Amino acid sequence: MKRTKRRYLALQVDSEGSHRPKEFIDAVWNAVTKLYGEYGASRTSLKLIDYDAEKKTAVIRTSLTTLGMLKAAVASITSIANNETTVHVKAVSGTIKSLQQKLG
């Protein structure tokens, strides 16, 4: 069986209020499901690795084959928990360690 390659995305969450990690990942799942349906969402292997409400940053993991889908879905997020929000991809990497190095 072939190992699935993963990618880690560092995200910047621009919002007036702060959100809980569950609210954030629910918004990401809803955006993926809205754009690609349940089948597309199931292919992403999406997982929240880290969420910092003070710095308004997040790190999520996805499979390499669905990286483009996830970038598009994240860009389509306009609100989280009824607060206007935009989410930007800051960096993408194959390991968490190199992602942290890219972010400085």
HELIX and SHEET records of a PDB file:
HELIX    1   1 PRO A   21  ARG A   43  1                                  23    
HELIX    2   2 LEU A   64  THR A   66  5                                   3    
HELIX    3   3 LEU A   67  ALA A   75  1                                   9    
HELIX    4   4 ILE A   96  LEU A  103  1                                   8    
SHEET    1   A 5 LYS A  47  ASP A  52  0                                        
SHEET    2   A 5 THR A  57  SER A  63 -1                                        
SHEET    3   A 5 ARG A   6  SER A  15 -1                                        
SHEET    4   A 5 ASN A  83  SER A  93 -1                                        
SHEET    5   A 5 SER A  79  ILE A  80 -1                                        
END                                                                             
